[in-house]
Amino acid sequence: MKTTELIKEIQKLPLRKRIYIIECTIRLIRKQEEASHMEIAAEALYEDYKDNKELTAFTNLDFENFYEAR
């Protein structure tokens, strides 16, 4: 479906449904943008974490059981 056709179909909907479509679309765009930013940040830091043992020193504890002191 072309963009113009899609817009024409949306214009036929009641206002409440058009607003719902807009809200869902904005939410999806924000989610994708956030994921993209996180991916870029992870890629930028990958070499640092791969080569710098000080940054990963505590990862050895990741699979140990944790007991909360009360």
mmCIF file as gemmi writes it, N, C-alpha and C atoms, coordinates in Angstrom:
data_model
loop_
_atom_site.group_PDB
_atom_site.id
_atom_site.type_symbol
_atom_site.label_atom_id
_atom_site.label_alt_id
_atom_site.label_comp_id
_atom_site.label_asym_id
_atom_site.label_entity_id
_atom_site.label_seq_id
_atom_site.pdbx_PDB_ins_code
_atom_site.Cartn_x
_atom_site.Cartn_y
_atom_site.Cartn_z
_atom_site.occupancy
_atom_site.B_iso_or_equiv
_atom_site.pdbx_formal_charge
_atom_site.auth_seq_id
_atom_site.auth_asym_id
_atom_site.pdbx_PDB_model_num
ATOM 1 N N . MET Axp A 1 ? 0.841 -1.166 0 1 0 ? 1 A 1
ATOM 2 C CA . MET Axp A 1 ? 0 0 0 1 0 ? 1 A 1
ATOM 3 C C . MET Axp A 1 ? 0.896 1.243 0 1 0 ? 1 A 1
ATOM 4 N N . LYS Axp A 2 ? 0.588 2.183 -0.842 1 0 ? 2 A 1
ATOM 5 C CA . LYS Axp A 2 ? 1.359 3.418 -0.927 1 0 ? 2 A 1
ATOM 6 C C . LYS Axp A 2 ? 1.008 4.335 0.241 1 0 ? 2 A 1
ATOM 7 N N . THR Axp A 3 ? 1.893 5.264 0.511 1 0 ? 3 A 1
ATOM 8 C CA . THR Axp A 3 ? 1.693 6.2 1.611 1 0 ? 3 A 1
ATOM 9 C C . THR Axp A 3 ? 0.42 7.014 1.425 1 0 ? 3 A 1
ATOM 10 N N . THR Axp A 4 ? 0.186 7.496 0.214 1 0 ? 4 A 1
ATOM 11 C CA . THR Axp A 4 ? -1.018 8.304 -0.029 1 0 ? 4 A 1
ATOM 12 C C . THR Axp A 4 ? -2.286 7.492 0.196 1 0 ? 4 A 1
ATOM 13 N N . GLU Axp A 5 ? -2.268 6.229 -0.198 1 0 ? 5 A 1
ATOM 14 C CA . GLU Axp A 5 ? -3.426 5.354 0.021 1 0 ? 5 A 1
ATOM 15 C C . GLU Axp A 5 ? -3.639 5.126 1.512 1 0 ? 5 A 1
ATOM 16 N N . LEU Axp A 6 ? -2.556 4.928 2.205 1 0 ? 6 A 1
ATOM 17 C CA . LEU Axp A 6 ? -2.623 4.7 3.646 1 0 ? 6 A 1
ATOM 18 C C . LEU Axp A 6 ? -3.215 5.924 4.359 1 0 ? 6 A 1
ATOM 19 N N . ILE Axp A 7 ? -2.763 7.091 3.982 1 0 ? 7 A 1
ATOM 20 C CA . ILE Axp A 7 ? -3.274 8.322 4.588 1 0 ? 7 A 1
ATOM 21 C C . ILE Axp A 7 ? -4.766 8.494 4.299 1 0 ? 7 A 1
ATOM 22 N N . LYS Axp A 8 ? -5.172 8.201 3.083 1 0 ? 8 A 1
ATOM 23 C CA . LYS Axp A 8 ? -6.594 8.315 2.731 1 0 ? 8 A 1
ATOM 24 C C . LYS Axp A 8 ? -7.443 7.366 3.57 1 0 ? 8 A 1
ATOM 25 N N . GLU Axp A 9 ? -6.948 6.16 3.789 1 0 ? 9 A 1
ATOM 26 C CA . GLU Axp A 9 ? -7.68 5.192 4.607 1 0 ? 9 A 1
ATOM 27 C C . GLU Axp A 9 ? -7.749 5.641 6.066 1 0 ? 9 A 1
ATOM 28 N N . ILE Axp A 10 ? -6.662 6.193 6.558 1 0 ? 10 A 1
ATOM 29 C CA . ILE Axp A 10 ? -6.647 6.68 7.948 1 0 ? 10 A 1
ATOM 30 C C . ILE Axp A 10 ? -7.624 7.84 8.103 1 0 ? 10 A 1
ATOM 31 N N . GLN Axp A 11 ? -7.714 8.694 7.109 1 0 ? 11 A 1
ATOM 32 C CA . GLN Axp A 11 ? -8.627 9.842 7.176 1 0 ? 11 A 1
ATOM 33 C C . GLN Axp A 11 ? -10.09 9.41 7.249 1 0 ? 11 A 1
ATOM 34 N N . LYS Axp A 12 ? -10.384 8.224 6.793 1 0 ? 12 A 1
ATOM 35 C CA . LYS Axp A 12 ? -11.756 7.709 6.84 1 0 ? 12 A 1
ATOM 36 C C . LYS Axp A 12 ? -12.148 7.235 8.242 1 0 ? 12 A 1
ATOM 37 N N . LEU Axp A 13 ? -11.171 7.005 9.087 1 0 ? 13 A 1
ATOM 38 C CA . LEU Axp A 13 ? -11.431 6.488 10.435 1 0 ? 13 A 1
ATOM 39 C C . LEU Axp A 13 ? -11.962 7.587 11.348 1 0 ? 13 A 1
ATOM 40 N N . PRO Axp A 14 ? -12.676 7.185 12.389 1 0 ? 14 A 1
ATOM 41 C CA . PRO Axp A 14 ? -13.109 8.169 13.391 1 0 ? 14 A 1
ATOM 42 C C . PRO Axp A 14 ? -11.886 8.764 14.105 1 0 ? 14 A 1
ATOM 43 N N . LEU Axp A 15 ? -12.051 9.941 14.647 1 0 ? 15 A 1
ATOM 44 C CA . LEU Axp A 15 ? -10.953 10.663 15.287 1 0 ? 15 A 1
ATOM 45 C C . LEU Axp A 15 ? -10.245 9.827 16.351 1 0 ? 15 A 1
ATOM 46 N N . ARG Axp A 16 ? -10.997 9.149 17.18 1 0 ? 16 A 1
ATOM 47 C CA . ARG Axp A 16 ? -10.411 8.352 18.259 1 0 ? 16 A 1
ATOM 48 C C . ARG Axp A 16 ? -9.452 7.276 17.723 1 0 ? 16 A 1
ATOM 49 N N . LYS Axp A 17 ? -9.82 6.628 16.624 1 0 ? 17 A 1
ATOM 50 C CA . LYS Axp A 17 ? -8.955 5.596 16.043 1 0 ? 17 A 1
ATOM 51 C C . LYS Axp A 17 ? -7.729 6.209 15.367 1 0 ? 17 A 1
ATOM 52 N N . ARG Axp A 18 ? -7.886 7.403 14.77 1 0 ? 18 A 1
ATOM 53 C CA . ARG Axp A 18 ? -6.737 8.083 14.162 1 0 ? 18 A 1
ATOM 54 C C . ARG Axp A 18 ? -5.725 8.468 15.233 1 0 ? 18 A 1
ATOM 55 N N . ILE Axp A 19 ? -6.222 8.958 16.356 1 0 ? 19 A 1
ATOM 56 C CA . ILE Axp A 19 ? -5.323 9.314 17.464 1 0 ? 19 A 1
ATOM 57 C C . ILE Axp A 19 ? -4.612 8.068 17.986 1 0 ? 19 A 1
ATOM 58 N N . TYR Axp A 20 ? -5.326 6.974 18.083 1 0 ? 20 A 1
ATOM 59 C CA . TYR Axp A 20 ? -4.725 5.714 18.538 1 0 ? 20 A 1
ATOM 60 C C . TYR Axp A 20 ? -3.587 5.285 17.594 1 0 ? 20 A 1
ATOM 61 N N . ILE Axp A 21 ? -3.817 5.396 16.295 1 0 ? 21 A 1
ATOM 62 C CA . ILE Axp A 21 ? -2.79 5.034 15.311 1 0 ? 21 A 1
ATOM 63 C C . ILE Axp A 21 ? -1.563 5.923 15.471 1 0 ? 21 A 1
ATOM 64 N N . ILE Axp A 22 ? -1.784 7.223 15.671 1 0 ? 22 A 1
ATOM 65 C CA . ILE Axp A 22 ? -0.676 8.158 15.846 1 0 ? 22 A 1
ATOM 66 C C . ILE Axp A 22 ? 0.114 7.815 17.103 1 0 ? 22 A 1
ATOM 67 N N . GLU Axp A 23 ? -0.587 7.556 18.207 1 0 ? 23 A 1
ATOM 68 C CA . GLU Axp A 23 ? 0.091 7.229 19.465 1 0 ? 23 A 1
ATOM 69 C C . GLU Axp A 23 ? 0.916 5.949 19.333 1 0 ? 23 A 1
ATOM 70 N N . CYS Axp A 24 ? 0.354 4.941 18.712 1 0 ? 24 A 1
ATOM 71 C CA . CYS Axp A 24 ? 1.076 3.673 18.526 1 0 ? 24 A 1
ATOM 72 C C . CYS Axp A 24 ? 2.302 3.871 17.644 1 0 ? 24 A 1
ATOM 73 N N . THR Axp A 25 ? 2.153 4.665 16.608 1 0 ? 25 A 1
ATOM 74 C CA . THR Axp A 25 ? 3.261 4.92 15.689 1 0 ? 25 A 1
ATOM 75 C C . THR Axp A 25 ? 4.383 5.666 16.393 1 0 ? 25 A 1
ATOM 76 N N . ILE Axp A 26 ? 4.036 6.684 17.173 1 0 ? 26 A 1
ATOM 77 C CA . ILE Axp A 26 ? 5.044 7.443 17.912 1 0 ? 26 A 1
ATOM 78 C C . ILE Axp A 26 ? 5.757 6.542 18.917 1 0 ? 26 A 1
ATOM 79 N N . ARG Axp A 27 ? 5 5.7 19.623 1 0 ? 27 A 1
ATOM 80 C CA . ARG Axp A 27 ? 5.599 4.77 20.58 1 0 ? 27 A 1
ATOM 81 C C . ARG Axp A 27 ? 6.584 3.838 19.897 1 0 ? 27 A 1
ATOM 82 N N . LEU Axp A 28 ? 6.206 3.322 18.734 1 0 ? 28 A 1
ATOM 83 C CA . LEU Axp A 28 ? 7.078 2.419 17.982 1 0 ? 28 A 1
ATOM 84 C C . LEU Axp A 28 ? 8.34 3.127 17.52 1 0 ? 28 A 1
ATOM 85 N N . ILE Axp A 29 ? 8.208 4.348 17.03 1 0 ? 29 A 1
ATOM 86 C CA . ILE Axp A 29 ? 9.376 5.12 16.582 1 0 ? 29 A 1
ATOM 87 C C . ILE Axp A 29 ? 10.33 5.364 17.746 1 0 ? 29 A 1
ATOM 88 N N . ARG Axp A 30 ? 9.782 5.765 18.893 1 0 ? 30 A 1
ATOM 89 C CA . ARG Axp A 30 ? 10.626 6.015 20.068 1 0 ? 30 A 1
ATOM 90 C C . ARG Axp A 30 ? 11.34 4.754 20.522 1 0 ? 30 A 1
ATOM 91 N N . LYS Axp A 31 ? 10.642 3.642 20.508 1 0 ? 31 A 1
ATOM 92 C CA . LYS Axp A 31 ? 11.239 2.364 20.915 1 0 ? 31 A 1
ATOM 93 C C . LYS Axp A 31 ? 12.375 1.976 19.977 1 0 ? 31 A 1
ATOM 94 N N . GLN Axp A 32 ? 12.163 2.129 18.676 1 0 ? 32 A 1
ATOM 95 C CA . GLN Axp A 32 ? 13.201 1.808 17.707 1 0 ? 32 A 1
ATOM 96 C C . GLN Axp A 32 ? 14.394 2.751 17.826 1 0 ? 32 A 1
ATOM 97 N N . GLU Axp A 33 ? 14.119 4.036 18.073 1 0 ? 33 A 1
ATOM 98 C CA . GLU Axp A 33 ? 15.19 5.016 18.227 1 0 ? 33 A 1
ATOM 99 C C . GLU Axp A 33 ? 16.019 4.711 19.467 1 0 ? 33 A 1
ATOM 100 N N . GLU Axp A 34 ? 15.344 4.367 20.56 1 0 ? 34 A 1
ATOM 101 C CA . GLU Axp A 34 ? 16.047 4.03 21.789 1 0 ? 34 A 1
ATOM 102 C C . GLU Axp A 34 ? 16.923 2.792 21.593 1 0 ? 34 A 1
ATOM 103 N N . ALA Axp A 35 ? 16.396 1.79 20.93 1 0 ? 35 A 1
ATOM 104 C CA . ALA Axp A 35 ? 17.167 0.57 20.663 1 0 ? 35 A 1
ATOM 105 C C . ALA Axp A 35 ? 18.374 0.89 19.789 1 0 ? 35 A 1
ATOM 106 N N . SER Axp A 36 ? 18.182 1.762 18.833 1 0 ? 36 A 1
ATOM 107 C CA . SER Axp A 36 ? 19.282 2.152 17.951 1 0 ? 36 A 1
ATOM 108 C C . SER Axp A 36 ? 20.378 2.866 18.735 1 0 ? 36 A 1
ATOM 109 N N . HIS Axp A 37 ? 19.992 3.781 19.629 1 0 ? 37 A 1
ATOM 110 C CA . HIS Axp A 37 ? 20.974 4.488 20.448 1 0 ? 37 A 1
ATOM 111 C C . HIS Axp A 37 ? 21.732 3.52 21.351 1 0 ? 37 A 1
ATOM 112 N N . MET Axp A 38 ? 21.027 2.557 21.911 1 0 ? 38 A 1
ATOM 113 C CA . MET Axp A 38 ? 21.674 1.581 22.791 1 0 ? 38 A 1
ATOM 114 C C . MET Axp A 38 ? 22.645 0.699 22.012 1 0 ? 38 A 1
ATOM 115 N N . GLU Axp A 39 ? 22.262 0.331 20.808 1 0 ? 39 A 1
ATOM 116 C CA . GLU Axp A 39 ? 23.141 -0.49 19.97 1 0 ? 39 A 1
ATOM 117 C C . GLU Axp A 39 ? 24.41 0.27 19.601 1 0 ? 39 A 1
ATOM 118 N N . ILE Axp A 40 ? 24.267 1.539 19.261 1 0 ? 40 A 1
ATOM 119 C CA . ILE Axp A 40 ? 25.424 2.364 18.914 1 0 ? 40 A 1
ATOM 120 C C . ILE Axp A 40 ? 26.349 2.507 20.122 1 0 ? 40 A 1
ATOM 121 N N . ALA Axp A 41 ? 25.773 2.73 21.298 1 0 ? 41 A 1
ATOM 122 C CA . ALA Axp A 41 ? 26.569 2.867 22.516 1 0 ? 41 A 1
ATOM 123 C C . ALA Axp A 41 ? 27.296 1.563 22.84 1 0 ? 41 A 1
ATOM 124 N N . ALA Axp A 42 ? 26.611 0.441 22.693 1 0 ? 42 A 1
ATOM 125 C CA . ALA Axp A 42 ? 27.238 -0.861 22.975 1 0 ? 42 A 1
ATOM 126 C C . ALA Axp A 42 ? 28.39 -1.123 22.013 1 0 ? 42 A 1
ATOM 127 N N . GLU Axp A 43 ? 28.188 -0.801 20.746 1 0 ? 43 A 1
ATOM 128 C CA . GLU Axp A 43 ? 29.259 -0.99 19.764 1 0 ? 43 A 1
ATOM 129 C C . GLU Axp A 43 ? 30.453 -0.092 20.066 1 0 ? 43 A 1
ATOM 130 N N . ALA Axp A 44 ? 30.177 1.14 20.501 1 0 ? 44 A 1
ATOM 131 C CA . ALA Axp A 44 ? 31.256 2.081 20.806 1 0 ? 44 A 1
ATOM 132 C C . ALA Axp A 44 ? 32.09 1.612 21.995 1 0 ? 44 A 1
ATOM 133 N N . LEU Axp A 45 ? 31.46 0.946 22.956 1 0 ? 45 A 1
ATOM 134 C CA . LEU Axp A 45 ? 32.166 0.519 24.164 1 0 ? 45 A 1
ATOM 135 C C . LEU Axp A 45 ? 32.693 -0.913 24.096 1 0 ? 45 A 1
ATOM 136 N N . TYR Axp A 46 ? 32.363 -1.632 23.029 1 0 ? 46 A 1
ATOM 137 C CA . TYR Axp A 46 ? 32.727 -3.046 22.941 1 0 ? 46 A 1
ATOM 138 C C . TYR Axp A 46 ? 34.227 -3.269 23.103 1 0 ? 46 A 1
ATOM 139 N N . GLU Axp A 47 ? 35.029 -2.527 22.365 1 0 ? 47 A 1
ATOM 140 C CA . GLU Axp A 47 ? 36.488 -2.729 22.428 1 0 ? 47 A 1
ATOM 141 C C . GLU Axp A 47 ? 37.026 -2.431 23.824 1 0 ? 47 A 1
ATOM 142 N N . ASP Axp A 48 ? 36.489 -1.384 24.465 1 0 ? 48 A 1
ATOM 143 C CA . ASP Axp A 48 ? 36.941 -1.055 25.82 1 0 ? 48 A 1
ATOM 144 C C . ASP Axp A 48 ? 36.686 -2.219 26.766 1 0 ? 48 A 1
ATOM 145 N N . TYR Axp A 49 ? 35.502 -2.774 26.722 1 0 ? 49 A 1
ATOM 146 C CA . TYR Axp A 49 ? 35.162 -3.871 27.629 1 0 ? 49 A 1
ATOM 147 C C . TYR Axp A 49 ? 35.864 -5.171 27.243 1 0 ? 49 A 1
ATOM 148 N N . LYS Axp A 50 ? 36.162 -5.331 25.968 1 0 ? 50 A 1
ATOM 149 C CA . LYS Axp A 50 ? 36.848 -6.544 25.519 1 0 ? 50 A 1
ATOM 150 C C . LYS Axp A 50 ? 38.305 -6.549 25.985 1 0 ? 50 A 1
ATOM 151 N N . ASP Axp A 51 ? 38.946 -5.394 25.962 1 0 ? 51 A 1
ATOM 152 C CA . ASP Axp A 51 ? 40.381 -5.326 26.239 1 0 ? 51 A 1
ATOM 153 C C . ASP Axp A 51 ? 40.744 -4.869 27.65 1 0 ? 51 A 1
ATOM 154 N N . ASN Axp A 52 ? 39.854 -4.2 28.352 1 0 ? 52 A 1
ATOM 155 C CA . ASN Axp A 52 ? 40.186 -3.64 29.649 1 0 ? 52 A 1
ATOM 156 C C . ASN Axp A 52 ? 39.615 -4.518 30.761 1 0 ? 52 A 1
ATOM 157 N N . LYS Axp A 53 ? 40.477 -5.286 31.398 1 0 ? 53 A 1
ATOM 158 C CA . LYS Axp A 53 ? 40.045 -6.228 32.443 1 0 ? 53 A 1
ATOM 159 C C . LYS Axp A 53 ? 39.503 -5.516 33.683 1 0 ? 53 A 1
ATOM 160 N N . GLU Axp A 54 ? 39.897 -4.259 33.898 1 0 ? 54 A 1
ATOM 161 C CA . GLU Axp A 54 ? 39.366 -3.52 35.043 1 0 ? 54 A 1
ATOM 162 C C . GLU Axp A 54 ? 37.866 -3.269 34.892 1 0 ? 54 A 1
ATOM 163 N N . LEU Axp A 55 ? 37.402 -3.129 33.674 1 0 ? 55 A 1
ATOM 164 C CA . LEU Axp A 55 ? 35.985 -2.887 33.442 1 0 ? 55 A 1
ATOM 165 C C . LEU Axp A 55 ? 35.138 -4.142 33.593 1 0 ? 55 A 1
ATOM 166 N N . THR Axp A 56 ? 35.778 -5.291 33.49 1 0 ? 56 A 1
ATOM 167 C CA . THR Axp A 56 ? 35.022 -6.546 33.565 1 0 ? 56 A 1
ATOM 168 C C . THR Axp A 56 ? 35.398 -7.388 34.782 1 0 ? 56 A 1
ATOM 169 N N . ALA Axp A 57 ? 36.082 -6.798 35.744 1 0 ? 57 A 1
ATOM 170 C CA . ALA Axp A 57 ? 36.573 -7.55 36.907 1 0 ? 57 A 1
ATOM 171 C C . ALA Axp A 57 ? 35.455 -8.237 37.675 1 0 ? 57 A 1
ATOM 172 N N . PHE Axp A 58 ? 34.311 -7.591 37.793 1 0 ? 58 A 1
ATOM 173 C CA . PHE Axp A 58 ? 33.233 -8.158 38.604 1 0 ? 58 A 1
ATOM 174 C C . PHE Axp A 58 ? 32.33 -9.111 37.822 1 0 ? 58 A 1
ATOM 175 N N . THR Axp A 59 ? 32.553 -9.292 36.54 1 0 ? 59 A 1
ATOM 176 C CA . THR Axp A 59 ? 31.714 -10.215 35.776 1 0 ? 59 A 1
ATOM 177 C C . THR Axp A 59 ? 31.954 -11.661 36.187 1 0 ? 59 A 1
ATOM 178 N N . ASN Axp A 60 ? 33.061 -11.935 36.835 1 0 ? 60 A 1
ATOM 179 C CA . ASN Axp A 60 ? 33.307 -13.291 37.34 1 0 ? 60 A 1
ATOM 180 C C . ASN Axp A 60 ? 32.272 -13.678 38.382 1 0 ? 60 A 1
ATOM 181 N N . LEU Axp A 61 ? 31.652 -12.688 39.003 1 0 ? 61 A 1
ATOM 182 C CA . LEU Axp A 61 ? 30.666 -12.946 40.047 1 0 ? 61 A 1
ATOM 183 C C . LEU Axp A 61 ? 29.254 -13.108 39.492 1 0 ? 61 A 1
ATOM 184 N N . ASP Axp A 62 ? 29.072 -12.909 38.211 1 0 ? 62 A 1
ATOM 185 C CA . ASP Axp A 62 ? 27.735 -12.91 37.615 1 0 ? 62 A 1
ATOM 186 C C . ASP Axp A 62 ? 26.951 -14.197 37.859 1 0 ? 62 A 1
ATOM 187 N N . PHE Axp A 63 ? 27.61 -15.321 37.891 1 0 ? 63 A 1
ATOM 188 C CA . PHE Axp A 63 ? 26.886 -16.582 37.99 1 0 ? 63 A 1
ATOM 189 C C . PHE Axp A 63 ? 26.92 -17.181 39.391 1 0 ? 63 A 1
ATOM 190 N N . GLU Axp A 64 ? 27.451 -16.442 40.355 1 0 ? 64 A 1
ATOM 191 C CA . GLU Axp A 64 ? 27.45 -16.915 41.736 1 0 ? 64 A 1
ATOM 192 C C . GLU Axp A 64 ? 26.115 -16.58 42.378 1 0 ? 64 A 1
ATOM 193 N N . ASN Axp A 65 ? 25.713 -17.396 43.33 1 0 ? 65 A 1
ATOM 194 C CA . ASN Axp A 65 ? 24.476 -17.135 44.059 1 0 ? 65 A 1
ATOM 195 C C . ASN Axp A 65 ? 24.646 -15.906 44.933 1 0 ? 65 A 1
ATOM 196 N N . PHE Axp A 66 ? 23.61 -15.128 45.025 1 0 ? 66 A 1
ATOM 197 C CA . PHE Axp A 66 ? 23.64 -13.907 45.829 1 0 ? 66 A 1
ATOM 198 C C . PHE Axp A 66 ? 22.695 -14.096 47.007 1 0 ? 66 A 1
ATOM 199 N N . TYR Axp A 67 ? 23.204 -13.846 48.193 1 0 ? 67 A 1
ATOM 200 C CA . TYR Axp A 67 ? 22.389 -13.955 49.397 1 0 ? 67 A 1
ATOM 201 C C . TYR Axp A 67 ? 22.356 -12.604 50.077 1 0 ? 67 A 1
ATOM 202 N N . GLU Axp A 68 ? 21.17 -12.099 50.269 1 0 ? 68 A 1
ATOM 203 C CA . GLU Axp A 68 ? 21.01 -10.783 50.901 1 0 ? 68 A 1
ATOM 204 C C . GLU Axp A 68 ? 21.231 -10.904 52.403 1 0 ? 68 A 1
ATOM 205 N N . ALA Axp A 69 ? 22.055 -9.985 52.93 1 0 ? 69 A 1
ATOM 206 C CA . ALA Axp A 69 ? 22.267 -9.955 54.373 1 0 ? 69 A 1
ATOM 207 C C . ALA Axp A 69 ? 21.098 -9.237 55.023 1 0 ? 69 A 1
ATOM 208 N N . ARG Axp A 70 ? 20.572 -9.826 56.076 1 0 ? 70 A 1
ATOM 209 C CA . ARG Axp A 70 ? 19.431 -9.197 56.778 1 0 ? 70 A 1
ATOM 210 C C . ARG Axp A 70 ? 19.784 -8.889 58.188 1 0 ? 70 A 1
